[in-house]
């Protein structure tokens, strides 16, 4: 059953409009929630990455200092000559006393190291309250972390509880094997670092919210934790497999509550991970979604009331008009109207709808044809400047010049090859300004080889402008024009290029001290080759952007020529498509 043929227009209009508003509200709310959630996640991850990178550097410095202390202590022990295997009791006592004082000085020099354990076989008794204790090596072999030190000379041991004079406390230890001067393994040196000190570094500056962070060593073992972080082995393996030193991933909701996982392993042996529950990230988005839904429901109710009132007011005169029209004999196009519609909507608007559909098809066809035509013109203009075969030929010439010992020719050919590489740009019509300036500077360096000290040039621009985009081969034709026409017959020349940004407009100024412009410079002259470079740029700017952008050429009071290019500020390639309007040319 076709509703448009049987349902009254006022009821159909009211129900359709109410349904449309409801669907539009849901779609708009979902899009807003998705976009704000994504932006919040990106912003949070960017901030967290910077924070973790800085913390990771600080942690790496502190923990490397602990490792260096351990290494220095082991070497100093060899210097002292304490060897439990090959000393008499008197000598062993004095050297032990020297060794204990040396190790105790480490605990006094830094607040992070609480105590030092020296594990050897058949140890002598030490004060249990002293910062340095000598313990039995047999106890170490029973520790769960002992297999980790068996396979290496040193290792970090995760958080564990050790007795102190203040009671049991949490420590993170660094263990290193000890060898005597005969390279005989005789013990284990362990520096016990306060877990609170490392956790304080992992925590960093806090904004009042508890963080969920993990500190892992190069082997993926957990060294310290903050908050209640939970991460699966699969997620940890996924992070470890990535070559990126700092990044983030969004764990989907179907793998738990969902979370934002940010990590940092920048130039260190440590990996710092922060896990933020996804609900904390999107809390603001959910609240915004509720507000939008509430406002939308109120708007739907108000719109529905006025829609019902207006639909009845509009359909009343339409029914009266149709009643009058039914008394008039059908003539002309009225014969072609469909007869199966039973309401006013079909009788009045069916023919008009078909007419508008046809007009729309014709308009879209014209727009598509015009866009293809303009794109073809632009590609044709680009093809005039970028013959690909020349780059291959220059490459061969470069090798010939190198083999012949012609360094200047090799340099010129190499620079020209670089120019053509940028000129080709893999078929891209828009390139970064950085590449465009490189192309121009290559050309100026070629001219510098020819002119020597008689040529001076400068390129003045801010670094941030180099990341903007420009149509390729926009500046070079004007610089080339200065050499061909401006410096013709002269022994010296100056070229200055300056890029400035004025709000949403980019201004490029190219000036020289040549002979200046002729009176008839802007009148096209027929020539078989060349002369199309400047005109090519003007045509491309007109095709891409139109008014008010373009090229202005004028003479300088002090002599020479000044060219001013006005272009829009383009942050990415897609903005060129947005600036390319069909309507701006014909409609």
Secondary structure, 3 states (H helix, E strand, C coil): CCHHHHCCHHHHHHHHHHHHHHHHHHHHHHHHHHHHHHHHHHHHHHHHHHHHHHHHHHHHHHHHHHHHHHHHHHHHHHHHCCCCCCCCHHHHHHHHHHHHHHHHHHHHHCCCEEEEEEEECCCCCCCCCCCEEEEEHHHHCCCCCHHHHHCCCEEEEEEEEECCCCCCEEEEEEEEEEECCCCCEEEEEEEEEEHHHHHHHHHCCCCCCCCCEEEECCCCCEEEEECCCCCCHHHHHHHHHCCCCEEEEEECHHHCCCEEEEEECCCCCCEEEEEEEHHHHCHHHHHHHHHHHHHHHHHHHHHHHHHHHHHHHHHHHHHHHHHHHCCCCCCHHHHHCCCCCCCHHHHHHHHHHHHHHHHHHHHHHHHHHHHHHHHHHHHHHHHHHCCHHHHHHHHHHHHHHHHHCCHHHHHHHHHHHHHHHHHHHHHCCEEEHHHHHHHHHHHHHHHHHHHHHHEEEEEECCHHHHHCEEECCCCHHHHHHHHHHHCCCCCCEEEEEEEEEECCEEEEEEEECCCCCCCCCCCCCCCCCCCCHHHHHHHHHHHHCCCCCEEEEEECCCCCEEEEEEEECECCCHHHHHHCCCHHHHC
